[in-house]
Amino acid sequence: MTLCVYNASQTACCVMQQSSICSLACLTFSIQPTIPHYRLQTTFILLLTTVTFKFVVNQMLPRINYLTYMASINILAEYGRCF
């Protein structure tokens, strides 16, 4: 078992990356409705990016039984993308 310590700069970097992925979700609505295949393509790429980012962050976080600040930010970001 390895001990993983997150400092403030790593947390800020992850929060900044997660917020940029979330803000790109609004990009989907800027694509014209007459070309739905581009909207679907953009949505699917953002979904895959989000899943990959969550997978990488979960590998970096230590295995603990309680909710950390970084995990709660990921949960809130996913909830925000759904609604």
N, C-alpha and C positions, 0 to 999 in steps of 0.2 A: 504494500500500500504506500503510495507516495503522498506527501503532504503538499498541497497546492495552496499557495497564499495569493490572493488577489489584492493588488494595491489600487490606489485611486485612479492612476492613469490607465490601467487595464480596464477597469470598470467604465471609465469615461469613454474609452475607445469602443467597447462593446455597445454601450448605450448609443453612441453616435452612429455606429454602423446599423444598429437595429432601427433607429429612428429614420435613417436614410432609406432603408428598405421599406419602412412603413409609408414614408412620404411618396415613394415611387408608386404606391398603390393608387394614388390620385391620378397618376399619369394614364391609367387605363381609361378614365372618363374623358380625357382630352382627345382620344382617337375618335375619328368620325364614326357614327353609327352605321354608315353605309358600307363599311368594310369590317364586318364582325370578326373575320379570321385574324386580323391584327390585334383586336381586343382580346380574343381568346389566347393568342400566342403570348401576348404581354402578361396576361393574368397567370398563365401556366408557368412562364419563366419566373415570375415573382414568387409564385407558390413554391417552386423547386428551390429558389434561392433562400426562402425563409426556412424550409425544412433542412437544407444543408447547413445554414447558419446555426440553427438550433442544435443540430447533431454535433457540430464542431464545438459549440459552447458547452454542451453537456459533457463532452469528453474532457474539456479543460477544467470543469468544476469538480471539486472533490465530492465523493459519495457520502452524503450525510442524510439524516432522516428528517431534517426540518427544512423549511423554505428559506432560501437565502435571498438577499437583495437582488442579485443578478437573475436568479430564477423567477422572482416575482416580476421583474421588468420584462422578461421574455413572455410570461403568461399574459401580462397586460397588453403587450404589443400584439400577440396573437388574437386576443379578444377584440382589440381595436380594429384589426383587419377584417374580422368576421362581420362587424356591424358598422 
